[in-house]
Amino acid sequence: MQVDPDIWLATYNTGRPHQSRGMNGRTPLQAFLEGLPPSATEAPPEDEIAA
């Protein structure tokens, strides 16, 4: 029962252009990721992964 909403949500966020002005064809996920600070998208150092 949850499969259909999950498919719709993934398509909504990754497969269609954002509907706001100035998004230049980016998807909502692209706009979100570009708005994050650089440290939030970097992989943690190896010593933090093992902790």
PQR file of N, CA, C, O and H, with PARSE charges and radii, in Angstrom:
ATOM      1  N   MET A   1       0.815  -1.190   0.000 -0.4000 1.5000
ATOM      2  CA  MET A   1       0.000   0.000   0.000 -0.0000 2.0000
ATOM      3  C   MET A   1       0.865   1.263   0.000  0.5500 1.7000
ATOM      4  O   MET A   1       0.449   2.284  -0.546 -0.5500 1.4000
ATOM      5  N   GLN A   2       2.031   1.216   0.587 -0.4000 1.5000
ATOM      6  CA  GLN A   2       2.911   2.376   0.646 -0.0000 2.0000
ATOM      7  C   GLN A   2       3.730   2.546  -0.632  0.5500 1.7000
ATOM      8  O   GLN A   2       4.324   3.604  -0.840 -0.5500 1.4000
ATOM      9  H   GLN A   2       2.369   0.386   1.030  0.4000 1.0000
ATOM     10  N   VAL A   3       3.772   1.543  -1.476 -0.4000 1.5000
ATOM     11  CA  VAL A   3       4.613   1.590  -2.672 -0.0000 2.0000
ATOM     12  C   VAL A   3       4.202   2.726  -3.602  0.5500 1.7000
ATOM     13  O   VAL A   3       5.058   3.478  -4.068 -0.5500 1.4000
ATOM     14  H   VAL A   3       3.290   0.683  -1.307  0.4000 1.0000
ATOM     15  N   ASP A   4       2.913   2.862  -3.879 -0.4000 1.5000
ATOM     16  CA  ASP A   4       2.459   3.912  -4.799 -0.0000 2.0000
ATOM     17  C   ASP A   4       2.786   5.318  -4.307  0.5500 1.7000
ATOM     18  O   ASP A   4       3.283   6.122  -5.096 -0.5500 1.4000
ATOM     19  H   ASP A   4       2.217   2.251  -3.500  0.4000 1.0000
ATOM     20  N   PRO A   5       2.529   5.658  -3.033 -0.5600 1.5000
ATOM     21  CA  PRO A   5       2.929   6.992  -2.564  0.2800 2.0000
ATOM     22  C   PRO A   5       4.446   7.213  -2.628  0.5500 1.7000
ATOM     23  O   PRO A   5       4.898   8.319  -2.923 -0.5500 1.4000
ATOM     24  N   ASP A   6       5.224   6.174  -2.355 -0.4000 1.5000
ATOM     25  CA  ASP A   6       6.682   6.315  -2.426 -0.0000 2.0000
ATOM     26  C   ASP A   6       7.141   6.597  -3.854  0.5500 1.7000
ATOM     27  O   ASP A   6       8.027   7.424  -4.068 -0.5500 1.4000
ATOM     28  H   ASP A   6       4.856   5.276  -2.116  0.4000 1.0000
ATOM     29  N   ILE A   7       6.547   5.919  -4.826 -0.4000 1.5000
ATOM     30  CA  ILE A   7       6.892   6.152  -6.232 -0.0000 2.0000
ATOM     31  C   ILE A   7       6.504   7.571  -6.630  0.5500 1.7000
ATOM     32  O   ILE A   7       7.276   8.272  -7.285 -0.5500 1.4000
ATOM     33  H   ILE A   7       5.827   5.248  -4.652  0.4000 1.0000
ATOM     34  N   TRP A   8       5.306   7.991  -6.234 -0.4000 1.5000
ATOM     35  CA  TRP A   8       4.847   9.337  -6.568 -0.0000 2.0000
ATOM     36  C   TRP A   8       5.769  10.399  -5.957  0.5500 1.7000
ATOM     37  O   TRP A   8       6.126  11.367  -6.627 -0.5500 1.4000
ATOM     38  H   TRP A   8       4.679   7.422  -5.702  0.4000 1.0000
ATOM     39  N   LEU A   9       6.150  10.223  -4.705 -0.4000 1.5000
ATOM     40  CA  LEU A   9       7.006  11.196  -4.030 -0.0000 2.0000
ATOM     41  C   LEU A   9       8.380  11.283  -4.689  0.5500 1.7000
ATOM     42  O   LEU A   9       8.917  12.377  -4.864 -0.5500 1.4000
ATOM     43  H   LEU A   9       5.860   9.436  -4.161  0.4000 1.0000
ATOM     44  N   ALA A  10       8.942  10.148  -5.051 -0.4000 1.5000
ATOM     45  CA  ALA A  10      10.241  10.150  -5.727 -0.0000 2.0000
ATOM     46  C   ALA A  10      10.144  10.873  -7.071  0.5500 1.7000
ATOM     47  O   ALA A  10      11.024  11.661  -7.416 -0.5500 1.4000
ATOM     48  H   ALA A  10       8.505   9.260  -4.909  0.4000 1.0000
ATOM     49  N   THR A  11       9.088  10.610  -7.823 -0.4000 1.5000
ATOM     50  CA  THR A  11       8.897  11.274  -9.115 -0.0000 2.0000
ATOM     51  C   THR A  11       8.669  12.769  -8.915  0.5500 1.7000
ATOM     52  O   THR A  11       9.213  13.583  -9.662 -0.5500 1.4000
ATOM     53  H   THR A  11       8.373   9.969  -7.543  0.4000 1.0000
ATOM     54  N   TYR A  12       7.882  13.130  -7.930 -0.4000 1.5000
ATOM     55  CA  TYR A  12       7.567  14.530  -7.655 -0.0000 2.0000
ATOM     56  C   TYR A  12       8.829  15.326  -7.330  0.5500 1.7000
ATOM     57  O   TYR A  12       8.966  16.469  -7.765 -0.5500 1.4000
ATOM     58  H   TYR A  12       7.441  12.469  -7.323  0.4000 1.0000
ATOM     59  N   ASN A  13       9.741  14.739  -6.579 -0.4000 1.5000
ATOM     60  CA  ASN A  13      10.939  15.460  -6.142 -0.0000 2.0000
ATOM     61  C   ASN A  13      12.120  15.347  -7.087  0.5500 1.7000
ATOM     62  O   ASN A  13      13.022  16.183  -7.036 -0.5500 1.4000
ATOM     63  H   ASN A  13       9.629  13.811  -6.226  0.4000 1.0000
ATOM     64  N   THR A  14      12.142  14.335  -7.952 -0.4000 1.5000
ATOM     65  CA  THR A  14      13.328  14.141  -8.788 -0.0000 2.0000
ATOM     66  C   THR A  14      13.050  14.146 -10.286  0.5500 1.7000
ATOM     67  O   THR A  14      13.991  14.253 -11.072 -0.5500 1.4000
ATOM     68  H   THR A  14      11.409  13.656  -7.993  0.4000 1.0000
ATOM     69  N   GLY A  15      11.806  14.034 -10.707 -0.4000 1.5000
ATOM     70  CA  GLY A  15      11.528  13.876 -12.124 -0.0000 2.0000
ATOM     71  C   GLY A  15      10.776  15.003 -12.784  0.5500 1.7000
ATOM     72  O   GLY A  15      10.466  14.912 -13.972 -0.5500 1.4000
ATOM     73  H   GLY A  15      11.041  13.947 -10.068  0.4000 1.0000
ATOM     74  N   ARG A  16      10.473  16.052 -12.068 -0.4000 1.5000
ATOM     75  CA  ARG A  16       9.735  17.160 -12.663 -0.0000 2.0000
ATOM     76  C   ARG A  16      10.420  18.462 -12.266  0.5500 1.7000
ATOM     77  O   ARG A  16      11.052  18.525 -11.211 -0.5500 1.4000
ATOM     78  H   ARG A  16      10.724  16.125 -11.103  0.4000 1.0000
ATOM     79  N   PRO A  17      10.306  19.495 -13.087 -0.5600 1.5000
ATOM     80  CA  PRO A  17      10.922  20.769 -12.723  0.2800 2.0000
ATOM     81  C   PRO A  17      10.198  21.438 -11.556  0.5500 1.7000
ATOM     82  O   PRO A  17       8.985  21.298 -11.399 -0.5500 1.4000
ATOM     83  N   HIS A  18      10.951  22.154 -10.755 -0.4000 1.5000
ATOM     84  CA  HIS A  18      10.394  22.929  -9.643 -0.0000 2.0000
ATOM     85  C   HIS A  18       9.459  23.976 -10.231  0.5500 1.7000
ATOM     86  O   HIS A  18       9.758  24.525 -11.292 -0.5500 1.4000
ATOM     87  H   HIS A  18      11.936  22.267 -10.883  0.4000 1.0000
ATOM     88  N   GLN A  19       8.351  24.269  -9.588 -0.4000 1.5000
ATOM     89  CA  GLN A  19       7.361  25.187 -10.139 -0.0000 2.0000
ATOM     90  C   GLN A  19       7.542  26.634  -9.700  0.5500 1.7000
ATOM     91  O   GLN A  19       6.767  27.497 -10.113 -0.5500 1.4000
ATOM     92  H   GLN A  19       8.108  23.823  -8.727  0.4000 1.0000
ATOM     93  N   SER A  20       8.532  26.918  -8.886 -0.4000 1.5000
ATOM     94  CA  SER A  20       8.771  28.273  -8.430 -0.0000 2.0000
ATOM     95  C   SER A  20       9.555  29.056  -9.479  0.5500 1.7000
ATOM     96  O   SER A  20      10.234  28.465 -10.319 -0.5500 1.4000
ATOM     97  H   SER A  20       9.162  26.217  -8.551  0.4000 1.0000
ATOM     98  N   ARG A  21       9.465  30.351  -9.432 -0.4000 1.5000
ATOM     99  CA  ARG A  21      10.198  31.204 -10.373 -0.0000 2.0000
ATOM    100  C   ARG A  21      11.696  31.098 -10.133  0.5500 1.7000
ATOM    101  O   ARG A  21      12.139  30.928  -8.998 -0.5500 1.4000
ATOM    102  H   ARG A  21       8.913  30.831  -8.749  0.4000 1.0000
ATOM    103  N   GLY A  22      12.465  31.199 -11.195 -0.4000 1.5000
ATOM    104  CA  GLY A  22      13.913  31.244 -11.085 -0.0000 2.0000
ATOM    105  C   GLY A  22      14.583  29.914 -10.800  0.5500 1.7000
ATOM    106  O   GLY A  22      15.765  29.888 -10.457 -0.5500 1.4000
ATOM    107  H   GLY A  22      12.105  31.338 -12.118  0.4000 1.0000
ATOM    108  N   MET A  23      13.877  28.831 -10.930 -0.4000 1.5000
ATOM    109  CA  MET A  23      14.477  27.523 -10.655 -0.0000 2.0000
ATOM    110  C   MET A  23      15.191  26.957 -11.878  0.5500 1.7000
ATOM    111  O   MET A  23      15.949  25.995 -11.757 -0.5500 1.4000
ATOM    112  H   MET A  23      12.917  28.852 -11.209  0.4000 1.0000
ATOM    113  N   ASN A  24      14.962  27.533 -13.042 -0.4000 1.5000
ATOM    114  CA  ASN A  24      15.674  27.180 -14.277 -0.0000 2.0000
ATOM    115  C   ASN A  24      15.669  25.679 -14.577  0.5500 1.7000
ATOM    116  O   ASN A  24      16.686  25.114 -14.979 -0.5500 1.4000
ATOM    117  H   ASN A  24      14.345  28.315 -13.141  0.4000 1.0000
ATOM    118  N   GLY A  25      14.520  25.048 -14.381 -0.4000 1.5000
ATOM    119  CA  GLY A  25      14.388  23.640 -14.725 -0.0000 2.0000
ATOM    120  C   GLY A  25      14.920  22.655 -13.699  0.5500 1.7000
ATOM    121  O   GLY A  25      14.875  21.445 -13.920 -0.5500 1.4000
ATOM    122  H   GLY A  25      13.694  25.507 -14.055  0.4000 1.0000
ATOM    123  N   ARG A  26      15.430  23.165 -12.565 -0.4000 1.5000
ATOM    124  CA  ARG A  26      15.926  22.249 -11.536 -0.0000 2.0000
ATOM    125  C   ARG A  26      14.754  21.522 -10.880  0.5500 1.7000
ATOM    126  O   ARG A  26      13.639  22.041 -10.822 -0.5500 1.4000
ATOM    127  H   ARG A  26      15.467  24.148 -12.385  0.4000 1.0000
ATOM    128  N   THR A  27      15.023  20.320 -10.390 -0.4000 1.5000
ATOM    129  CA  THR A  27      13.999  19.584  -9.652 -0.0000 2.0000
ATOM    130  C   THR A  27      13.998  20.078  -8.207  0.5500 1.7000
ATOM    131  O   THR A  27      14.954  20.725  -7.780 -0.5500 1.4000
ATOM    132  H   THR A  27      15.929  19.899 -10.437  0.4000 1.0000
ATOM    133  N   PRO A  28      12.939  19.783  -7.445 -0.5600 1.5000
ATOM    134  CA  PRO A  28      12.939  20.173  -6.038  0.2800 2.0000
ATOM    135  C   PRO A  28      14.141  19.608  -5.271  0.5500 1.7000
ATOM    136  O   PRO A  28      14.693  20.287  -4.405 -0.5500 1.4000
ATOM    137  N   LEU A  29      14.546  18.378  -5.580 -0.4000 1.5000
ATOM    138  CA  LEU A  29      15.702  17.796  -4.895 -0.0000 2.0000
ATOM    139  C   LEU A  29      16.974  18.569  -5.219  0.5500 1.7000
ATOM    140  O   LEU A  29      17.787  18.818  -4.329 -0.5500 1.4000
ATOM    141  H   LEU A  29      14.098  17.826  -6.283  0.4000 1.0000
ATOM    142  N   GLN A  30      17.159  18.955  -6.490 -0.4000 1.5000
ATOM    143  CA  GLN A  30      18.347  19.729  -6.852 -0.0000 2.0000
ATOM    144  C   GLN A  30      18.358  21.075  -6.120  0.5500 1.7000
ATOM    145  O   GLN A  30      19.396  21.492  -5.607 -0.5500 1.4000
ATOM    146  H   GLN A  30      16.499  18.753  -7.213  0.4000 1.0000
ATOM    147  N   ALA A  31      17.214  21.747  -6.071 -0.4000 1.5000
ATOM    148  CA  ALA A  31      17.133  23.036  -5.383 -0.0000 2.0000
ATOM    149  C   ALA A  31      17.442  22.874  -3.902  0.5500 1.7000
ATOM    150  O   ALA A  31      18.137  23.705  -3.316 -0.5500 1.4000
ATOM    151  H   ALA A  31      16.371  21.408  -6.488  0.4000 1.0000
ATOM    152  N   PHE A  32      16.930  21.808  -3.296 -0.4000 1.5000
ATOM    153  CA  PHE A  32      17.196  21.550  -1.876 -0.0000 2.0000
ATOM    154  C   PHE A  32      18.681  21.307  -1.627  0.5500 1.7000
ATOM    155  O   PHE A  32      19.270  21.905  -0.727 -0.5500 1.4000
ATOM    156  H   PHE A  32      16.366  21.134  -3.772  0.4000 1.0000
ATOM    157  N   LEU A  33      19.283  20.430  -2.425 -0.4000 1.5000
ATOM    158  CA  LEU A  33      20.692  20.092  -2.215 -0.0000 2.0000
ATOM    159  C   LEU A  33      21.603  21.286  -2.451  0.5500 1.7000
ATOM    160  O   LEU A  33      22.604  21.448  -1.754 -0.5500 1.4000
ATOM    161  H   LEU A  33      18.805  19.944  -3.156  0.4000 1.0000
ATOM    162  N   GLU A  34      21.270  22.120  -3.421 -0.4000 1.5000
ATOM    163  CA  GLU A  34      22.087  23.314  -3.680 -0.0000 2.0000
ATOM    164  C   GLU A  34      21.957  24.338  -2.561  0.5500 1.7000
ATOM    165  O   GLU A  34      22.830  25.193  -2.411 -0.5500 1.4000
ATOM    166  H   GLU A  34      20.456  21.989  -3.988  0.4000 1.0000
ATOM    167  N   GLY A  35      20.889  24.272  -1.772 -0.4000 1.5000
ATOM    168  CA  GLY A  35      20.697  25.198  -0.667 -0.0000 2.0000
ATOM    169  C   GLY A  35      21.382  24.777   0.619  0.5500 1.7000
ATOM    170  O   GLY A  35      21.460  25.563   1.563 -0.5500 1.4000
ATOM    171  H   GLY A  35      20.180  23.577  -1.893  0.4000 1.0000
ATOM    172  N   LEU A  36      21.883  23.545   0.673 -0.4000 1.5000
ATOM    173  CA  LEU A  36      22.571  23.073   1.871 -0.0000 2.0000
ATOM    174  C   LEU A  36      23.977  23.650   1.949  0.5500 1.7000
ATOM    175  O   LEU A  36      24.596  23.896   0.913 -0.5500 1.4000
ATOM    176  H   LEU A  36      21.820  22.907  -0.094  0.4000 1.0000
ATOM    177  N   PRO A  37      24.492  23.869   3.149 -0.5600 1.5000
ATOM    178  CA  PRO A  37      25.878  24.308   3.267  0.2800 2.0000
ATOM    179  C   PRO A  37      26.812  23.203   2.777  0.5500 1.7000
ATOM    180  O   PRO A  37      26.465  22.026   2.875 -0.5500 1.4000
ATOM    181  N   PRO A  38      27.982  23.553   2.253 -0.5600 1.5000
ATOM    182  CA  PRO A  38      28.901  22.543   1.714  0.2800 2.0000
ATOM    183  C   PRO A  38      29.227  21.432   2.701  0.5500 1.7000
ATOM    184  O   PRO A  38      29.382  20.284   2.285 -0.5500 1.4000
ATOM    185  N   SER A  39      29.334  21.723   3.973 -0.4000 1.5000
ATOM    186  CA  SER A  39      29.695  20.693   4.949 -0.0000 2.0000
ATOM    187  C   SER A  39      28.614  19.622   5.084  0.5500 1.7000
ATOM    188  O   SER A  39      28.918  18.500   5.489 -0.5500 1.4000
ATOM    189  H   SER A  39      29.208  22.656   4.311  0.4000 1.0000
ATOM    190  N   ALA A  40      27.367  19.938   4.755 -0.4000 1.5000
ATOM    191  CA  ALA A  40      26.272  18.976   4.892 -0.0000 2.0000
ATOM    192  C   ALA A  40      26.281  17.931   3.780  0.5500 1.7000
ATOM    193  O   ALA A  40      25.704  16.856   3.942 -0.5500 1.4000
ATOM    194  H   ALA A  40      27.121  20.849   4.425  0.4000 1.0000
ATOM    195  N   THR A  41      26.922  18.228   2.665 -0.4000 1.5000
ATOM    196  CA  THR A  41      26.930  17.291   1.550 -0.0000 2.0000
ATOM    197  C   THR A  41      28.245  16.534   1.420  0.5500 1.7000
ATOM    198  O   THR A  41      28.371  15.663   0.559 -0.5500 1.4000
ATOM    199  H   THR A  41      27.391  19.101   2.533  0.4000 1.0000
ATOM    200  N   GLU A  42      29.224  16.850   2.260 -0.4000 1.5000
ATOM    201  CA  GLU A  42      30.509  16.156   2.212 -0.0000 2.0000
ATOM    202  C   GLU A  42      30.438  14.868   3.023  0.5500 1.7000
ATOM    203  O   GLU A  42      29.695  14.784   4.001 -0.5500 1.4000
ATOM    204  H   GLU A  42      29.121  17.558   2.960  0.4000 1.0000
ATOM    205  N   ALA A  43      31.198  13.883   2.622 -0.4000 1.5000
ATOM    206  CA  ALA A  43      31.262  12.628   3.371 -0.0000 2.0000
ATOM    207  C   ALA A  43      32.063  12.859   4.654  0.5500 1.7000
ATOM    208  O   ALA A  43      33.037  13.612   4.635 -0.5500 1.4000
ATOM    209  H   ALA A  43      31.801  13.951   1.827  0.4000 1.0000
ATOM    210  N   PRO A  44      31.678  12.232   5.761 -0.5600 1.5000
ATOM    211  CA  PRO A  44      32.442  12.400   6.999  0.2800 2.0000
ATOM    212  C   PRO A  44      33.812  11.726   6.877  0.5500 1.7000
ATOM    213  O   PRO A  44      33.976  10.774   6.114 -0.5500 1.4000
ATOM    214  N   PRO A  45      34.794  12.227   7.635 -0.5600 1.5000
ATOM    215  CA  PRO A  45      36.112  11.581   7.620  0.2800 2.0000
ATOM    216  C   PRO A  45      36.001  10.131   8.084  0.5500 1.7000
ATOM    217  O   PRO A  45      35.077   9.774   8.815 -0.5500 1.4000
ATOM    218  N   GLU A  46      36.928   9.317   7.664 -0.4000 1.5000
ATOM    219  CA  GLU A  46      36.916   7.881   7.969 -0.0000 2.0000
ATOM    220  C   GLU A  46      36.864   7.615   9.463  0.5500 1.7000
ATOM    221  O   GLU A  46      36.188   6.677   9.888 -0.5500 1.4000
ATOM    222  H   GLU A  46      37.679   9.607   7.070  0.4000 1.0000
ATOM    223  N   ASP A  47      37.556   8.409  10.278 -0.4000 1.5000
ATOM    224  CA  ASP A  47      37.578   8.160  11.715 -0.0000 2.0000
ATOM    225  C   ASP A  47      36.218   8.429  12.368  0.5500 1.7000
ATOM    226  O   ASP A  47      35.924   7.851  13.414 -0.5500 1.4000
ATOM    227  H   ASP A  47      38.105   9.170   9.933  0.4000 1.0000
ATOM    228  N   GLU A  48      35.385   9.288  11.781 -0.4000 1.5000
ATOM    229  CA  GLU A  48      34.054   9.526  12.311 -0.0000 2.0000
ATOM    230  C   GLU A  48      33.093   8.414  11.947  0.5500 1.7000
ATOM    231  O   GLU A  48      32.130   8.177  12.676 -0.5500 1.4000
ATOM    232  H   GLU A  48      35.623   9.758  10.931  0.4000 1.0000
ATOM    233  N   ILE A  49      33.324   7.727  10.844 -0.4000 1.5000
ATOM    234  CA  ILE A  49      32.453   6.636  10.412 -0.0000 2.0000
ATOM    235  C   ILE A  49      32.569   5.460  11.363  0.5500 1.7000
ATOM    236  O   ILE A  49      31.565   4.821  11.679 -0.5500 1.4000
ATOM    237  H   ILE A  49      34.106   7.919  10.252  0.4000 1.0000
ATOM    238  N   ALA A  50      33.766   5.165  11.820 -0.4000 1.5000
ATOM    239  CA  ALA A  50      34.007   4.010  12.685 -0.0000 2.0000
ATOM    240  C   ALA A  50      33.529   4.247  14.120  0.5500 1.7000
ATOM    241  O   ALA A  50      33.305   3.288  14.858 -0.5500 1.4000
ATOM    242  H   ALA A  50      34.582   5.684  11.563  0.4000 1.0000
ATOM    243  N   ALA A  51      33.374   5.484  14.516 -0.4000 1.5000
ATOM    244  CA  ALA A  51      33.013   5.800  15.913 -0.0000 2.0000
ATOM    245  C   ALA A  51      31.623   5.411  16.274  0.5500 1.7000
ATOM    246  O   ALA A  51      31.198   5.621  17.411 -0.5500 1.4000
ATOM    247  H   ALA A  51      33.557   6.263  13.917  0.4000 1.0000
TER
END
